[in-house]
């Protein structure tokens, strides 16, 4: 990765790991991640379920389960949020960094009206009066596309559709104009039409507020029109990172290429859909070498012996693979 000036960097993860204590021993869910997020940048974190995507950012937010422990550093504007006491973290969480969760019904309090859940954010983090908070919250409901916002402002979560609840959760996260917004599979439970609307909403509002967006998803297709850069995770590690167009045009890691090939296409028969063989490894019993080696079509002897380091292949493009796929221009030059 090229050198970043400190002013450009909003979030920096340094040798960041997450370990969980279990009755069967320790499980390392995230292993030595290094990642930078610039101000206003949109990054997608992609990988299968269990790859460590969500845990990575729950750890930054201080929302891990009690048996979870973080090591390394997570620097938000140079301040290590992992070292903050709960009260100091509360002052940052919800204000400077916010999170949109996968299921809006668990993110919203079923016993409180939407109005209270929105205004509380502004009263706590921005010190607004009840009246000013209500006006700002109503304005945000309009901006996220809630029809008849004045009426729905006074409803309970169960009185709204799934798409509207998700818009409410996005409104809550954006109310304080955070510098960093983390969206964890925010469109999974929604139909395709609503998914597209929600992604457009993220695109427009983060650009308007210059908010950095981290989109966590298992669906590589979701990120094509949204992300500036993509980091692909497998078994708790980043295995490839590149600008979004570069990743789609020149996937270097066999896992990334397999994810790309598994995206359904309108002109493709269902029987021709590519499936990645096998299952992700048990994090307590990882392979000795490359974590993807048992499932990889390109595996060779050196892949089995030592885990490959994340190495730069082209400007802003790196992969952890001893035998990366050649770039398209290399294929043309040698064709």
C-alpha positions as CSV (number, residue, x, y, z in Angstrom):
1,X,0.0,0.0,0.0
2,X,1.3,3.5,-0.8
3,X,2.3,5.9,2.0
4,X,-0.6,7.7,3.5
5,X,-0.3,11.1,5.2
6,X,-1.6,11.0,8.7
7,X,-4.2,13.7,7.8
8,X,-5.8,11.5,5.2
9,X,-6.1,8.4,7.4
10,X,-9.2,8.1,9.5
11,X,-8.9,4.5,10.8
12,X,-5.8,2.4,10.9
13,X,-5.6,-1.2,12.1
14,X,-2.2,-2.4,13.1
15,X,-1.4,-6.1,13.8
16,X,-5.1,-6.3,14.9
17,X,-6.3,-9.7,16.2
18,X,-9.3,-11.0,18.1
19,X,-9.2,-14.1,20.3
20,X,-12.1,-15.9,22.0
21,X,-11.8,-18.2,25.0
22,X,-13.9,-21.3,24.7
23,X,-14.3,-24.5,26.7
24,X,-12.2,-26.2,23.9
25,X,-9.4,-23.6,24.0
26,X,-8.7,-20.3,22.4
27,X,-10.0,-19.4,18.9
28,X,-8.3,-16.7,16.9
29,X,-11.1,-15.3,14.9
30,X,-9.1,-12.4,13.4
31,X,-5.3,-12.7,12.8
32,X,-2.9,-9.8,12.5
33,X,-4.9,-7.5,10.2
34,X,-3.4,-4.3,8.9
35,X,-5.8,-1.9,7.1
36,X,-6.2,1.8,6.6
37,X,-9.4,3.7,5.8
38,X,-9.1,7.2,4.4
39,X,-11.6,10.0,5.1
40,X,-14.7,9.7,2.9
41,X,-13.5,6.4,1.5
42,X,-15.9,3.5,0.9
43,X,-14.4,0.1,1.6
44,X,-16.1,-3.3,1.2
45,X,-15.0,-6.2,3.5
46,X,-16.0,-9.4,1.6
47,X,-15.9,-13.1,2.6
48,X,-17.9,-16.1,3.5
49,X,-19.8,-16.5,6.8
50,X,-17.3,-17.1,9.6
51,X,-14.4,-15.3,7.9
52,X,-14.1,-12.8,10.7
53,X,-15.6,-9.8,8.9
54,X,-18.2,-8.8,11.5
55,X,-16.0,-9.6,14.5
56,X,-13.3,-7.3,13.2
57,X,-15.5,-4.3,13.4
58,X,-17.5,-5.4,16.5
59,X,-14.1,-5.4,18.2
60,X,-13.4,-1.8,17.2
61,X,-16.8,-0.7,18.5
62,X,-16.2,-2.5,21.8
63,X,-19.2,-4.9,21.2
64,X,-17.4,-8.3,21.3
65,X,-18.9,-11.0,23.5
66,X,-17.4,-11.2,27.0
67,X,-15.1,-14.0,26.1
68,X,-13.5,-12.0,23.2
69,X,-10.2,-10.1,23.5
70,X,-8.5,-7.7,21.1
71,X,-4.8,-7.1,20.6
72,X,-2.9,-4.7,18.4
73,X,-4.2,-1.2,17.7
74,X,-7.3,0.4,16.1
75,X,-6.4,4.0,15.6
76,X,-9.3,6.4,15.0
77,X,-7.7,9.8,14.1
78,X,-4.6,8.5,15.9
79,X,-6.4,7.5,19.1
80,X,-6.4,3.8,19.9
81,X,-10.0,2.9,20.6
82,X,-9.0,-0.5,21.9
83,X,-7.3,1.1,24.9
84,X,-10.2,3.4,25.9
85,X,-12.2,2.9,29.1
86,X,-16.0,2.2,28.5
87,X,-17.0,5.8,29.3
88,X,-14.5,7.3,26.9
89,X,-15.5,4.8,24.2
90,X,-19.1,5.8,24.7
91,X,-18.3,9.4,23.8
92,X,-16.9,8.2,20.5
93,X,-19.2,5.3,19.7
94,X,-22.4,6.7,18.1
95,X,-20.8,10.1,17.5
96,X,-17.6,9.7,15.6
97,X,-18.1,6.1,14.6
98,X,-21.5,4.3,14.1
99,X,-22.7,0.9,13.0
100,X,-25.7,-0.3,11.0
101,X,-26.5,-3.9,11.9
102,X,-27.8,-6.7,9.8
103,X,-31.2,-7.1,11.5
104,X,-33.0,-3.9,12.2
105,X,-35.4,-5.6,14.6
106,X,-32.6,-6.4,17.0
107,X,-31.0,-3.0,16.5
108,X,-34.2,-1.1,17.4
109,X,-35.8,-1.2,20.9
110,X,-39.3,-2.7,20.4
111,X,-40.6,-1.0,23.5
112,X,-39.7,2.6,22.4
113,X,-41.2,4.7,19.7
114,X,-39.0,5.6,16.7
115,X,-39.1,9.3,17.9
116,X,-37.4,8.5,21.2
117,X,-34.8,6.2,19.7
118,X,-33.7,8.9,17.2
119,X,-33.8,12.0,19.5
120,X,-31.9,10.3,22.3
121,X,-28.8,10.1,19.9
122,X,-28.8,13.8,19.4
123,X,-29.5,14.8,23.0
124,X,-26.7,12.6,24.3
125,X,-24.0,13.2,21.6
126,X,-24.8,16.7,20.3
127,X,-26.5,18.2,23.4
128,X,-29.6,19.3,21.5
129,X,-32.9,20.2,23.2
130,X,-35.8,17.8,22.8
131,X,-37.4,20.2,20.2
132,X,-34.2,20.7,18.2
133,X,-33.5,16.9,18.3
134,X,-37.0,16.2,17.0
135,X,-36.6,18.6,14.1
136,X,-33.2,17.2,13.2
137,X,-34.5,13.6,13.4
138,X,-37.6,14.3,11.2
139,X,-35.3,15.9,8.6
140,X,-33.1,12.8,8.6
141,X,-36.2,10.6,8.1
142,X,-37.0,12.6,5.0
143,X,-33.5,12.3,3.7
144,X,-33.5,8.5,4.1
145,X,-36.8,8.3,2.1
146,X,-39.3,7.5,4.8
147,X,-42.8,8.3,3.4
148,X,-45.0,10.5,5.6
149,X,-42.2,10.9,8.2
150,X,-44.2,13.0,10.7
151,X,-46.7,10.1,11.2
152,X,-44.1,7.3,11.2
153,X,-41.9,9.3,13.7
154,X,-44.4,8.3,16.4
155,X,-44.7,4.6,15.6
156,X,-43.1,1.6,17.2
157,X,-40.7,-0.6,15.2
158,X,-43.1,-3.4,14.7
159,X,-45.5,-1.0,12.9
160,X,-43.0,-0.5,10.1
161,X,-41.9,-2.7,7.1
162,X,-38.5,-4.3,7.0
163,X,-37.2,-1.8,4.5
164,X,-38.5,1.1,6.6
165,X,-36.9,-0.3,9.7
166,X,-33.6,-0.5,8.0
167,X,-33.9,3.1,6.8
168,X,-34.6,4.1,10.4
169,X,-31.4,2.3,11.6
170,X,-29.4,4.1,8.9
171,X,-31.0,7.4,10.0
172,X,-30.0,6.7,13.6
173,X,-26.4,6.0,12.6
174,X,-26.1,9.1,10.4
175,X,-27.8,11.6,12.8
176,X,-24.6,12.6,14.5
177,X,-22.8,12.9,11.2
178,X,-20.2,10.2,12.1
179,X,-16.7,10.2,10.5
180,X,-16.9,6.4,10.1
181,X,-20.0,4.3,9.3
182,X,-19.8,0.5,9.6
183,X,-22.6,-1.3,7.8
184,X,-22.8,-5.0,8.6
185,X,-24.7,-6.9,5.9
186,X,-27.3,-4.2,5.9
187,X,-29.3,-5.5,2.9
188,X,-29.3,-9.3,3.6
189,X,-33.0,-9.5,4.8
190,X,-34.4,-7.2,2.1
191,X,-35.8,-7.9,-1.3
192,X,-33.7,-7.0,-4.4
193,X,-35.5,-3.7,-5.1
194,X,-35.2,-2.4,-1.5
195,X,-31.5,-3.6,-1.5
196,X,-30.8,-1.3,-4.5
197,X,-32.5,1.6,-2.8
198,X,-30.6,1.1,0.5
199,X,-27.2,0.9,-1.4
200,X,-28.0,4.1,-3.3
201,X,-28.9,5.7,0.0
202,X,-25.5,4.8,1.5
203,X,-23.8,6.1,-1.6
204,X,-25.6,9.5,-1.6
205,X,-25.5,10.2,2.2
206,X,-21.9,9.2,2.8
207,X,-20.7,11.3,-0.1
208,X,-22.8,14.2,1.1
209,X,-21.3,14.0,4.6
210,X,-17.8,12.9,3.6
211,X,-18.4,9.9,5.9
212,X,-16.0,6.9,5.5
213,X,-18.1,3.7,4.9
214,X,-17.1,0.2,5.7
215,X,-19.5,-2.2,4.0
216,X,-19.4,-5.8,5.4
217,X,-20.9,-8.3,3.0
218,X,-20.6,-11.9,1.8
219,X,-21.8,-10.8,-1.7
220,X,-19.2,-9.5,-4.0
221,X,-21.9,-8.4,-6.4
222,X,-23.2,-5.9,-3.9
223,X,-20.0,-3.9,-3.8
224,X,-19.4,-3.2,-7.5
225,X,-21.3,0.1,-7.6
226,X,-20.6,1.2,-4.1
227,X,-17.0,0.6,-2.9
228,X,-13.8,2.4,-3.8
229,X,-11.7,-0.5,-2.5
230,X,-12.3,-4.1,-1.4
231,X,-10.6,-6.2,1.2
232,X,-11.3,-10.0,0.9
233,X,-11.2,-12.0,4.2
234,X,-10.7,-15.7,4.6
235,X,-10.4,-17.6,7.9
236,X,-9.6,-14.4,9.9
237,X,-7.1,-12.9,7.5
238,X,-7.1,-10.4,4.6
239,X,-6.1,-12.4,1.6
240,X,-6.5,-9.7,-1.1
241,X,-7.0,-6.0,-1.2
242,X,-7.4,-3.8,-4.2
243,X,-9.4,-0.9,-5.8
244,X,-12.8,-2.3,-6.8
245,X,-12.3,-2.2,-10.6
246,X,-8.9,-3.8,-10.3
247,X,-10.3,-6.6,-8.1
248,X,-13.0,-7.4,-10.6
249,X,-10.7,-7.1,-13.6
250,X,-7.7,-8.8,-12.1
251,X,-8.5,-11.0,-9.1
252,X,-5.1,-12.4,-8.0
253,X,-6.0,-14.7,-5.1
254,X,-7.8,-18.0,-6.1
255,X,-10.4,-17.4,-3.4
256,X,-11.3,-14.0,-4.8
257,X,-11.5,-15.5,-8.3
258,X,-13.7,-18.2,-7.0
259,X,-16.0,-15.7,-5.2
260,X,-16.2,-13.7,-8.5
261,X,-17.0,-16.8,-10.5
262,X,-19.8,-17.7,-8.1
263,X,-21.8,-14.5,-8.7
264,X,-25.0,-15.5,-10.5
265,X,-25.4,-14.0,-14.0
266,X,-28.6,-13.6,-16.0
267,X,-27.1,-15.4,-19.1
268,X,-25.9,-18.3,-17.0
269,X,-27.7,-21.6,-16.4
270,X,-28.1,-22.5,-12.7
271,X,-26.3,-25.8,-13.3
272,X,-23.3,-23.8,-14.5
273,X,-22.9,-21.8,-11.3
274,X,-19.4,-22.1,-9.8
275,X,-19.3,-23.5,-6.3
276,X,-16.2,-23.3,-4.0
277,X,-15.6,-26.9,-2.9
278,X,-15.3,-27.9,0.7
279,X,-15.8,-25.7,3.8
280,X,-13.9,-22.9,5.6
281,X,-11.4,-24.3,8.0
282,X,-12.0,-24.8,11.8
283,X,-10.3,-21.8,13.4
284,X,-8.9,-24.0,16.2
285,X,-7.2,-26.3,13.7
286,X,-6.0,-24.1,10.8
287,X,-3.9,-25.6,8.0
288,X,-0.1,-25.3,8.5
289,X,0.3,-23.3,5.3
290,X,-2.2,-21.2,3.4
291,X,-5.6,-21.4,5.1
292,X,-7.3,-21.8,1.6
293,X,-5.0,-24.6,0.4
294,X,-7.4,-27.5,1.1
295,X,-10.0,-25.9,-1.2
296,X,-7.7,-24.3,-3.7
297,X,-7.5,-25.4,-7.4
298,X,-4.0,-23.9,-7.7
299,X,-2.4,-25.5,-4.6
300,X,1.3,-26.5,-4.8
301,X,3.7,-27.9,-2.3
302,X,4.9,-24.5,-0.9
303,X,1.3,-23.5,-0.2
304,X,1.0,-26.3,2.3
305,X,4.2,-25.6,4.3
306,X,4.1,-21.9,5.2
307,X,1.3,-19.2,5.3
308,X,1.9,-16.7,2.5
309,X,2.5,-13.0,3.4
310,X,0.3,-10.2,2.0
311,X,2.5,-8.8,-0.8
312,X,2.1,-6.0,-3.3
313,X,1.4,-7.1,-6.8
314,X,0.6,-3.7,-8.4
315,X,-0.2,-0.2,-7.1
316,X,-2.7,-0.5,-4.2
317,X,-3.2,-4.2,-5.0
318,X,-1.8,-6.9,-2.7
319,X,-2.6,-10.6,-2.2
320,X,-1.5,-13.4,0.2
321,X,-0.7,-16.1,-2.3
322,X,2.4,-17.8,-3.6
323,X,0.9,-18.4,-7.0
324,X,-1.4,-15.5,-7.8
325,X,-3.3,-15.3,-11.0
326,X,-1.5,-13.2,-13.6
327,X,-2.9,-9.8,-14.4
328,X,-4.9,-9.4,-17.6
329,X,-2.2,-7.4,-19.4
330,X,0.4,-10.0,-18.5
331,X,-1.8,-12.7,-20.2
332,X,-2.2,-10.5,-23.3
333,X,1.6,-9.8,-23.4
334,X,2.3,-13.5,-23.3
335,X,-0.6,-14.6,-25.4
